[in-house]
Amino acid sequence: MRVLLVSATENEIKPCLNHFEDTWKKNSFLEYEKDGLQISPLVTGISSMMMAFALARYQQIPKLSFIIHAGVSGSYHATLPPGSLVEVISEEWADLGAENQQGELIDAFTLGLLDKNRFPYQNGKILKTHKTIQTNLKQVHGLSVNKTSGNQFTIDQIINKFNGDVESMEGIGLFYACRTLDVPFLSIRSISNYVEPRNKENWQLQKAIEQLNIELINILNKLQ
């Protein structure tokens, strides 16, 4: 089985990379192996553009069993506090389009720039369709932005317009690339903060990364 482990930044999966170095066989600079399971890490850089481009140019895509994506994100709900783990099963743009004179978003589908039901979109969302492995994590809907929401007007607008659970900068790039390339994928996120007026003192990034990598290692152990 060949799996691509994808993350926007190295820091998000660093504990897992250290685990590979310590306990897995290193076949090459880009591949680890244990008990017949081959893992290749790929750090794409931030933004949906970088995520989609990195996956589109990855030459081994046809040989993969599936992709595991791991990252941290913000939460729109008190029921998903920092440290929570979720599986994202759908993604949607939350800032793609235009602003009116009041600063309100007119999304690209309303503008007629995109067809909300043209592949890979379904009613403006991109859904996970291939089954991969059972995680038993709460399944959520992700919203993707080009800048993390940090003022109350923007946050209220997104909450009122979209029915999202978590916010990230890469989610829809992953979903778009995987659906277009027809490769199965699993997207796991750990909550680092609530989506609120920007205050990094409230973020629990290290806790989120620790929980994320514990779950990643558990998933990989199940695959062996």
C-alpha angles and dihedrals in degrees: 000000000000120000131181113214108207130190135158093231135024091230092065093060100026095114089052091049089051088051090054091050092050103042111014132075112253109222094177141336088283104035139062127185137196130165093345095312115120118198126190117187118215123188108196106180126244127304132050090263093059092044094051094043094049091052094044092055095043102114098202095061094110091056096052125107089206145316126256113203119196129184148130125257146173123262128226094196136066087221088068104055125176110294094034118133122217141173112227111217100171138026136199137181112254100182108025113120134036140311125238122219091275092056093252120143121251102193123225093251093055089048090055092240092118133030107233091213100042112114126304091020124083111190089336095310133098112223133202105242107166118080114232119161133331112255103172088219123136108272115228145177116246130212120206125211137176091223125028112251111256109159130065096239092057093043094050091047093052093045092049095045102040134040096224132155104189136020128218141153099230108034101099092044089059093046093045094050096044095047092045093047090042095231121145115243145179122209117201122182134182120207115242099171147350117264098251139126103315113276115146091191086076094053119106098196098152092050090050092050092048093051092044094054094045088056092045093054091047090052092049091049089056090055096056 
